[in-house]
Amino acid sequence: MVEKVIPIRLDEGKGLTPSIPGQLTAPNGLTTDTRGRPLRDLRISVTDRCNFRCTYCMPKEVFDSNYPYLSHKDLLSFEEIARLTTIFAGLGVEKIRLTGGEPLLRKNLEVLVEMLAKIRTTAGK
C-alpha cells in the first residue's frame, strides 16, 4: 500500500520540507520507516487536556488560562480510534500506547481500552 504524503513545512521563512520516502511499506506489506525498520508501536493521544502543568510539557507561556483546548466533539471517537488501530494492526503494529495530555482525563477511557483489547495483530496477538 503506497500512501500519498503531504510534506510538512519546517520553517515558513525558509520553505524547507523533509524528505519523503517514495514507499511506506516493505515488500512483506508491513509499514516501515525511512530506514526500512518495521513500525511496531503506535501512540494514540486520546486528549490534549492535562491536570498537571509540567514545565517540559506544558510551559506557562503557552498553556495559560486562555489556551484553546480541543472540544470533545473535535476528538476522535472511540469507534474511530478502534478503526484506525485495526488498520494499523493489519500493517504490523503490535503495541498501542494511549497518551495525552493525561489520558485518564478522557471520559469512559475503560470502554476504549476494552475495545482495543479485542483487536488482534497479524500474528494473532
Backbone as numpy.savetxt, mean C-alpha at the origin, in Angstrom:
# Nx Ny Nz CAx CAy CAz Cx Cy Cz
1.87 -10.05 -17.08 1.03 -8.87 -17.08 1.92 -7.64 -17.08
1.84 -6.84 -18.09 2.61 -5.61 -18.18 1.67 -4.45 -17.85
2.09 -3.59 -16.94 1.27 -2.48 -16.50 1.78 -1.17 -17.08
0.87 -0.25 -17.33 1.25 1.10 -17.70 1.61 1.82 -16.41
2.75 2.47 -16.38 3.20 3.17 -15.19 3.32 4.65 -15.51
2.72 5.48 -14.68 2.82 6.92 -14.84 3.95 7.40 -13.95
5.01 7.98 -14.51 6.15 8.40 -13.69 5.78 9.54 -12.75
6.42 9.55 -11.59 6.22 10.60 -10.59 7.29 11.65 -10.78
6.90 12.89 -10.76 7.88 13.98 -10.88 8.55 14.14 -9.53
9.87 14.05 -9.52 10.62 14.16 -8.28 10.79 15.60 -7.83
10.94 16.50 -8.76 11.19 17.90 -8.44 10.55 18.74 -9.53
9.54 19.48 -9.17 8.82 20.28 -10.18 9.75 21.21 -10.94
10.74 21.76 -10.26 11.63 22.71 -10.90 12.56 22.07 -11.92
12.96 20.83 -11.69 13.92 20.18 -12.57 13.28 19.23 -13.56
12.04 18.83 -13.32 11.36 17.95 -14.25 11.98 16.56 -14.33
12.56 16.07 -13.25 13.17 14.74 -13.24 12.10 13.68 -13.03
12.25 12.56 -13.69 11.37 11.43 -13.44 12.23 10.20 -13.21
11.79 9.31 -12.32 12.56 8.09 -12.09 12.48 7.17 -13.30
13.48 6.32 -13.45 13.43 5.37 -14.56 12.37 4.32 -14.26
11.65 3.91 -15.27 10.57 2.96 -15.13 10.93 1.70 -15.90
10.84 0.53 -15.24 11.15 -0.69 -15.97 10.11 -0.94 -17.05
10.52 -1.54 -18.13 9.60 -1.84 -19.21 8.60 -2.91 -18.84
8.97 -3.79 -17.92 8.11 -4.90 -17.55 8.20 -5.07 -16.04
7.05 -5.28 -15.38 7.02 -5.41 -13.93 6.85 -6.84 -13.44
6.81 -7.79 -14.35 6.66 -9.18 -13.93 7.76 -10.04 -14.52
8.12 -11.05 -13.76 9.13 -12.01 -14.21 8.46 -13.01 -15.15
9.25 -13.80 -15.87 8.66 -14.81 -16.76 7.74 -15.79 -16.04
7.97 -16.01 -14.73 7.11 -16.93 -13.98 5.80 -16.27 -13.54
5.58 -15.00 -13.91 4.35 -14.31 -13.58 4.35 -13.57 -12.27
5.41 -13.70 -11.47 5.47 -13.02 -10.19 5.92 -11.58 -10.38
5.41 -10.70 -9.56 5.79 -9.29 -9.62 7.19 -9.13 -9.07
8.01 -8.34 -9.77 9.39 -8.13 -9.35 9.71 -6.65 -9.29
10.82 -6.33 -8.61 11.28 -4.94 -8.61 12.21 -4.73 -9.79
12.82 -3.56 -9.87 13.66 -3.24 -11.03 14.91 -4.09 -11.10
15.25 -4.77 -10.03 16.42 -5.66 -10.04 16.04 -7.13 -10.21
14.78 -7.36 -10.51 14.34 -8.73 -10.76 14.01 -9.53 -9.50
14.02 -8.89 -8.33 13.71 -9.59 -7.08 12.20 -9.67 -6.92
11.69 -10.84 -6.51 10.24 -10.97 -6.34 9.73 -10.09 -5.19
8.57 -9.50 -5.40 7.95 -8.69 -4.35 7.03 -9.58 -3.55
7.37 -9.82 -2.30 6.63 -10.75 -1.45 5.80 -10.06 -0.37
6.13 -8.80 -0.04 5.45 -8.09 1.04 4.62 -6.94 0.49
3.46 -6.71 1.09 2.60 -5.59 0.71 2.18 -4.86 1.97
2.42 -3.56 1.99 2.00 -2.71 3.12 0.74 -1.96 2.69
-0.30 -2.07 3.50 -1.56 -1.40 3.22 -1.84 -0.42 4.34
-1.91 0.85 4.00 -2.25 1.88 4.98 -3.76 1.98 5.05
-4.33 1.64 6.21 -5.79 1.60 6.34 -6.37 2.93 6.84
-5.51 3.83 7.30 -5.93 5.16 7.73 -4.73 6.08 7.76
-4.98 7.38 7.66 -3.88 8.33 7.81 -3.90 8.97 9.19
-4.85 8.58 10.01 -4.98 9.17 11.35 -4.09 8.45 12.36
-3.66 9.22 13.36 -2.82 8.64 14.41 -3.04 9.45 15.69
-3.12 8.75 16.82 -3.31 9.43 18.09 -1.98 9.74 18.78
-0.88 9.40 18.14 0.45 9.77 18.62 0.95 10.92 17.75
1.93 11.60 18.18 2.52 12.67 17.37 4.03 12.53 17.38
4.50 11.38 16.94 5.95 11.14 16.89 6.57 12.15 15.91
7.64 12.80 16.32 8.22 13.87 15.51 8.78 13.36 14.18
9.25 12.13 14.13 9.81 11.62 12.87 8.72 11.30 11.86
7.51 11.10 12.32 6.42 10.69 11.44 5.41 11.82 11.21
5.13 12.58 12.25 4.11 13.63 12.16 4.62 14.93 12.76
5.54 15.61 12.08 6.08 16.86 12.64 4.99 17.92 12.79
5.08 18.69 13.87 4.08 19.72 14.17 3.91 20.72 13.03
5.00 20.99 12.32 4.96 21.97 11.23 4.00 21.55 10.11
3.78 20.27 9.98 2.90 19.76 8.92 1.55 19.34 9.50
1.58 18.59 10.58 0.37 18.00 11.16 -0.14 18.83 12.33
-0.59 20.05 12.03 -1.16 20.88 13.08 -2.66 20.60 13.19
-3.36 21.38 13.97 -4.80 21.13 14.19 -5.63 21.35 12.93
-5.06 21.97 11.90 -5.79 22.21 10.65 -5.46 21.21 9.55
-4.67 20.18 9.86 -4.27 19.22 8.83 -5.51 18.51 8.27
-5.64 18.45 6.94 -6.84 17.84 6.33 -6.72 16.32 6.19
-7.03 15.59 7.26 -7.02 14.13 7.18 -8.09 13.66 6.20
-7.91 12.47 5.67 -8.90 11.91 4.75 -10.20 11.62 5.49
-11.31 11.85 4.82 -12.59 11.47 5.41 -12.77 9.97 5.22
-13.65 9.38 6.00 -13.86 7.94 5.91 -14.28 7.52 4.50
-15.07 8.34 3.83 -15.53 7.98 2.47 -14.40 7.98 1.45
-13.28 8.65 1.77 -12.15 8.69 0.85 -11.17 7.53 1.05
-11.36 6.76 2.11 -10.51 5.60 2.35 -11.02 4.42 1.53
-10.13 3.49 1.21 -10.57 2.27 0.55 -11.49 1.51 1.49
-12.55 0.93 0.96 -13.43 0.09 1.78 -12.71 -1.22 2.06
-13.21 -1.96 3.04 -12.62 -3.26 3.34 -12.72 -4.19 2.14
-13.82 -4.11 1.41 -13.99 -4.94 0.22 -12.95 -4.59 -0.85
-12.68 -3.31 -1.02 -11.66 -2.88 -1.99 -10.27 -3.36 -1.56
-9.97 -3.25 -0.27 -8.67 -3.71 0.23 -8.54 -5.22 0.04
-9.60 -5.97 0.33 -9.56 -7.43 0.16 -9.39 -7.79 -1.32
-10.04 -7.07 -2.20 -9.92 -7.33 -3.65 -8.50 -7.09 -4.12
-7.92 -5.95 -3.72 -6.53 -5.66 -4.09 -5.57 -6.68 -3.51
-5.81 -7.09 -2.28 -4.96 -8.09 -1.64 -5.03 -9.41 -2.40
-6.21 -9.80 -2.83 -6.37 -11.03 -3.61 -5.57 -10.94 -4.91
-5.62 -9.80 -5.56 -4.87 -9.60 -6.80 -3.38 -9.71 -6.54
-2.90 -9.03 -5.50 -1.47 -9.08 -5.19 -1.04 -10.48 -4.75
-1.89 -11.20 -4.03 -1.55 -12.58 -3.65 -1.39 -13.44 -4.90
-2.21 -13.19 -5.90 -2.09 -13.90 -7.17 -0.82 -13.57 -7.93
-0.21 -12.44 -7.58 1.05 -12.03 -8.23 2.27 -12.42 -7.40
2.06 -13.19 -6.33 3.19 -13.69 -5.56 3.41 -13.06 -4.19
2.60 -12.08 -3.81 2.75 -11.48 -2.48 2.34 -12.51 -1.43
3.17 -12.64 -0.39 2.91 -13.63 0.66 2.64 -13.02 2.02
3.02 -11.76 2.22 2.87 -11.14 3.53 2.19 -9.79 3.38
1.17 -9.57 4.21 0.43 -8.30 4.22 0.69 -7.63 5.55
1.02 -6.35 5.51 1.20 -5.57 6.73 0.20 -4.43 6.72
-0.60 -4.34 7.76 -1.55 -3.24 7.88 -0.89 -2.11 8.64
-0.87 -0.94 8.02 -0.20 0.21 8.61 -1.17 1.39 8.63
-0.65 2.54 8.97 -1.44 3.76 8.98 -0.49 4.93 8.76
-0.85 5.89 9.37 -1.27 6.30 10.69 -1.18 5.14 11.68
-2.16 5.14 12.54 -2.30 4.06 13.53 -3.45 3.18 13.08
-3.15 1.97 12.57 -4.20 1.13 11.98 -5.32 0.77 12.95
-5.03 0.71 14.25 -6.07 0.33 15.20 -7.13 1.42 15.37
-6.90 2.60 14.80 -7.92 3.65 14.83 -8.99 3.45 13.76
-8.74 2.56 12.81 -9.74 2.27 11.77 -10.85 1.43 12.39
-12.08 1.93 12.31 -13.21 1.24 12.91 -13.39 -0.14 12.28
-13.71 -1.10 13.13 -14.00 -2.48 12.72 -12.82 -3.15 12.01
-11.61 -2.79 12.38 -10.43 -3.36 11.73 -10.42 -4.88 11.82
-10.98 -5.43 12.89 -11.01 -6.89 13.04 -11.77 -7.56 11.90
-12.75 -6.87 11.33 -13.49 -7.41 10.19 -12.56 -7.53 8.98
-11.74 -6.51 8.75 -10.78 -6.55 7.65 -9.77 -7.67 7.86
-9.26 -7.80 9.07 -8.28 -8.85 9.37 -8.88 -10.22 9.08
-10.14 -10.42 9.45 -10.81 -11.69 9.18 -10.93 -11.93 7.67
-11.27 -10.89 6.92 -11.38 -11.02 5.47 -10.03 -11.37 4.84
-8.97 -10.70 5.29 -7.64 -10.93 4.71 -7.10 -12.30 5.09
-7.46 -12.80 6.27 -6.98 -14.11 6.72 -7.49 -15.24 5.82
-8.57 -15.02 5.11 -9.15 -16.04 4.24 -8.49 -16.08 2.86
-7.69 -15.09 2.54 -7.06 -15.02 1.22 -5.84 -15.93 1.19
-5.71 -16.72 0.16 -4.60 -17.66 0.02 -3.63 -17.17 -1.05
-2.36 -17.49 -0.85 -1.33 -17.13 -1.82 -1.29 -18.16 -2.93
-0.45 -17.92 -3.92 -0.31 -18.88 -5.02 0.26 -20.20 -4.52
0.95 -20.17 -3.36 1.51 -21.38 -2.77 0.51 -22.04 -1.81
-0.70 -21.49 -1.71 -1.72 -22.06 -0.85 -1.58 -21.69 0.62
-0.74 -20.73 0.92 -0.54 -20.32 2.32 -1.65 -19.41 2.77
